[in-house]
Amino acid sequence: MKRSKTPDCAGRAVFGVPLDVNQQRHGQPLPQCVLYAMRRLRRAAADAVGVFRKSGVRSRVAALRQQLEADPGLLYAPAWRSGSAGSH
């Protein structure tokens, strides 16, 4: 019988954490920052064209990822300010 490996997600808060582990930790399958991003996209992207056409700047993506790992409840990261995702 084949055993499935449980991924080592110690030290991780958002990225690389299985959804069932997130459910156990926080009572919801998706991290709060992902839910916030989905709500924001639903509101802002309805009238936008080509929202996902252009890749993010690698350094900004890495900075945002680091911020979200440090504080998974973060709903508005400073790294979002300089791009269209942070504009109101």
Buried (B, 14 or more C-beta within 10 A) or exposed (E): EEEEEEEEBEEEBBEEBEEEBBEEEBEEBBBBBBEBBEEBBEEBEEEEEEEEEEEEEEEBEEBBBEBBBEEBEBEEBEBBEEEEBEEE
